[in-house]
Amino acid sequence: MNKDSSNLLKANFTGKRAFYSQLKAILGFRPGNRKLYELAFVHKSASIKLADGSLVNNERLEFLGDAILDAAISHYLFEMYDHQDEGFLTKIRSKIVNRDNLNALAEKVGIDRLLISNVNQNIIGRNLYGNALEALIGAIYLDQGYRFTKKYLIRRVIHHHLDLKELEKTEIDFKSQVIEWAQKHKKEIHFYSSDHFDAENKLLHFSVKLFVDEQPVGSGEGLSKKEAEQHASEEALHRLESADK
């Protein structure tokens, strides 16, 4: 972070003792580089303009945090479920990091009380909370490193706010979420499916491609058409939500 952005952040947060008090409650430790954490809570709608005209907000930290979150959760699940296959691990990870769950976790952690934004949250929904949680993870990673960040996620977020046993039994209907997204954005969606028989294993495999306004946004495979559609919808949701940010 350059000197200009650091000074402007200081001006925005000066005197806000409540912010630092709540931040400490969320983190459970004393941050080394406070400016990183302050930036993690600046939504792009409240971007800080620098002297050269450029804007700073939490989007870059969010980008980094998204990758660290995936790695840390994958690492944790790999250790936690040492007898489960790749398909099981992928499903559990998807349930943890899907947008609705991240938004809910962010609110449980307290992100919603600290986020600085200039948007009507009733209109845009709660996705900005999950995004800010990812930005916070990016800040912790830069400040404390990967091992510390993984420990924070497991002890302060997963263990406190998630029941993995219940999550195992929860089914996420990605197809319905894609349909809701399309209705909200007035888009046309189409699923195109095909199948092929695996003679060696005597199994019928299905492949599905998902198109939004004739543009391909997701693909998936499965042992049933429904399963393939869910995988295609999950991939599509990730892309569509990233584009909405």
C-alpha positions in Angstrom: 0.0 0.0 0.0 1.5 3.4 -1.0 1.8 6.4 1.2 -1.1 8.3 -0.3 -3.6 5.5 0.2 -2.3 5.0 3.8 -2.8 8.7 4.6 -6.3 8.7 3.2 -7.3 5.6 5.0 -6.0 7.2 8.2 -8.2 10.2 7.6 -11.2 8.0 7.0 -10.8 5.9 10.1 -9.4 8.5 12.5 -11.3 8.6 15.8 -13.3 5.5 15.1 -12.5 3.6 18.2 -15.5 1.4 17.8 -14.1 0.2 14.5 -10.8 -0.9 16.1 -12.6 -2.5 19.0 -14.9 -4.6 16.8 -12.0 -5.4 14.5 -10.1 -6.8 17.5 -13.2 -8.9 18.5 -13.4 -10.3 14.9 -9.7 -11.1 14.6 -8.9 -12.3 18.1 -5.3 -10.9 17.7 -3.6 -7.6 17.3 -3.0 -6.8 13.6 0.5 -5.9 12.5 -0.4 -3.7 9.5 -3.7 -1.9 10.4 -4.0 -0.2 7.0 -4.5 -3.6 5.3 -7.4 -4.4 7.6 -9.0 -0.9 7.1 -8.8 -1.3 3.3 -10.5 -4.7 3.6 -13.7 -3.0 4.7 -13.8 -0.3 2.0 -16.3 -1.4 -0.6 -15.7 -0.2 -4.2 -18.8 2.1 -3.8 -16.8 4.0 -1.1 -13.5 3.9 -2.9 -10.8 6.3 -1.8 -9.5 8.6 -4.5 -5.7 9.2 -4.6 -3.9 12.2 -5.7 -3.2 10.7 -9.1 -6.9 10.0 -9.6 -6.8 6.3 -9.0 -9.2 4.6 -6.6 -8.4 2.1 -3.8 -10.9 -0.3 -2.3 -11.0 -3.9 -1.1 -11.3 -5.6 -4.5 -7.6 -6.6 -4.8 -7.6 -8.0 -1.3 -10.9 -9.8 -2.1 -9.2 -11.4 -5.2 -6.3 -12.6 -3.1 -8.5 -13.8 -0.2 -10.7 -15.8 -2.5 -7.7 -17.9 -3.5 -6.3 -18.2 0.0 -9.8 -19.3 1.3 -10.0 -22.0 -1.3 -6.5 -23.3 -0.5 -7.0 -23.2 3.3 -10.4 -24.9 3.2 -9.1 -27.5 0.8 -6.1 -28.1 3.1 -8.3 -28.4 6.2 -10.8 -30.8 4.5 -7.9 -32.9 3.2 -6.7 -33.4 6.8 -10.2 -33.7 8.3 -11.6 -36.3 6.0 -8.6 -38.6 5.4 -10.7 -41.5 4.0 -13.0 -39.5 1.7 -12.5 -39.2 -2.1 -12.0 -36.1 -4.2 -15.7 -35.9 -5.1 -16.8 -35.7 -1.5 -14.1 -33.2 -0.6 -15.1 -31.0 -3.6 -18.8 -31.0 -2.5 -18.0 -30.1 1.1 -15.7 -27.3 0.0 -18.4 -26.0 -2.4 -20.9 -25.9 0.4 -18.5 -23.9 2.7 -17.4 -21.3 0.1 -20.6 -20.9 -1.9 -21.8 -17.3 -1.9 -24.9 -17.7 0.3 -22.8 -19.4 3.0 -20.0 -16.9 2.8 -22.5 -14.1 3.2 -24.0 -15.8 6.3 -20.6 -16.5 7.8 -19.5 -12.8 7.2 -22.6 -11.6 9.2 -21.9 -14.1 12.0 -18.3 -12.9 12.2 -19.5 -9.3 12.3 -18.4 -8.0 8.9 -21.7 -6.2 8.3 -21.1 -3.9 11.2 -17.7 -2.7 9.9 -18.1 -2.5 6.1 -17.9 1.0 4.6 -20.1 1.4 1.5 -22.4 3.8 -0.3 -24.9 1.3 -1.6 -28.5 0.4 -0.7 -27.9 -3.1 0.8 -31.6 -3.9 0.5 -31.3 -3.6 -3.3 -28.0 -5.4 -3.9 -28.4 -8.1 -1.3 -25.7 -9.3 1.0 -23.0 -10.4 -1.4 -20.8 -7.5 -0.4 -20.4 -9.1 3.1 -19.0 -12.3 1.7 -16.7 -10.3 -0.6 -15.5 -8.3 2.4 -14.8 -11.5 4.3 -12.6 -12.7 1.5 -10.8 -9.3 1.5 -10.3 -9.7 5.3 -8.7 -13.1 4.6 -6.4 -11.5 2.1 -5.4 -8.9 4.6 -4.6 -11.5 7.3 -2.6 -13.5 4.8 -0.5 -10.5 3.8 0.0 -9.5 7.4 0.5 -12.9 9.1 1.1 -15.5 6.4 -0.6 -18.6 5.2 -0.3 -20.9 8.3 -1.7 -18.2 10.6 -4.5 -17.5 8.2 -5.5 -21.1 7.9 -5.5 -21.4 11.7 -7.7 -18.3 12.0 -10.2 -19.6 9.5 -10.5 -23.0 11.2 -10.6 -21.8 14.8 -12.4 -18.5 14.5 -14.8 -19.2 11.6 -15.3 -22.9 10.9 -15.3 -24.2 14.4 -17.4 -21.3 15.8 -19.9 -20.9 13.0 -20.2 -24.1 11.0 -21.5 -27.6 11.7 -19.8 -29.8 9.2 -21.9 -32.8 10.1 -25.0 -30.8 9.2 -23.3 -29.3 6.2 -22.6 -32.9 4.9 -26.3 -33.5 4.7 -27.2 -30.2 3.1 -27.9 -30.2 -0.6 -27.2 -26.9 -2.5 -29.5 -26.4 -5.5 -27.2 -24.5 -7.8 -29.6 -24.9 -10.7 -32.3 -23.0 -8.9 -29.9 -20.3 -7.9 -28.9 -19.8 -11.6 -32.6 -19.6 -12.6 -33.2 -17.0 -9.9 -30.1 -15.0 -11.1 -31.4 -15.1 -14.7 -34.9 -14.0 -13.6 -33.4 -11.1 -11.6 -31.2 -10.0 -14.5 -33.8 -10.7 -17.2 -31.6 -13.2 -19.0 -32.4 -16.3 -21.0 -30.7 -19.5 -19.9 -30.5 -22.9 -21.7 -29.1 -26.3 -20.7 -27.7 -28.4 -23.5 -27.1 -32.0 -22.6 -25.5 -35.1 -24.1 -24.6 -38.6 -22.9 -22.2 -41.3 -23.7 -21.8 -44.9 -22.5 -18.6 -45.9 -20.8 -18.4 -49.5 -22.0 -15.4 -50.4 -19.8 -17.2 -49.5 -16.6 -20.7 -50.0 -18.0 -21.9 -46.5 -16.9 -23.8 -43.8 -18.7 -22.2 -40.4 -18.3 -23.9 -37.1 -18.9 -22.4 -33.8 -20.0 -24.2 -30.5 -19.8 -23.4 -27.0 -21.0 -25.1 -23.9 -19.6 -25.7 -20.9 -21.8 -26.8 -17.4 -20.7 -28.1 -15.4 -23.7 -26.3 -17.9 -26.0 -23.0 -17.4 -24.2 -21.4 -20.4 -22.6 -20.9 -19.9 -18.8 -20.7 -23.3 -17.3 -20.2 -27.0 -18.0 -20.5 -30.1 -15.9 -20.5 -33.9 -16.0 -22.2 -36.6 -13.9 -23.7 -40.0 -13.7 -27.2 -38.4 -14.1 -28.4 -35.4 -16.1 -29.4 -33.7 -12.8 -25.9 -34.1 -11.3 -24.4 -32.7 -14.5 -26.7 -29.8 -14.5 -25.8 -29.0 -10.9 -22.1 -29.0 -11.7 -22.6 -26.8 -14.7 -24.8 -24.4 -12.6 -22.2 -24.2 -9.9 -19.5 -23.2 -12.3 -21.8 -20.7 -14.0 -22.7 -19.1 -10.7 -19.1 -18.6 -9.8 -18.5 -16.8 -13.1 -21.8 -14.8 -13.0 -21.3 -13.6 -9.4 -17.7 -12.6 -10.1 -18.9 -10.5 -13.0 -21.5 -8.9 -10.8 -19.0 -7.7 -8.3 
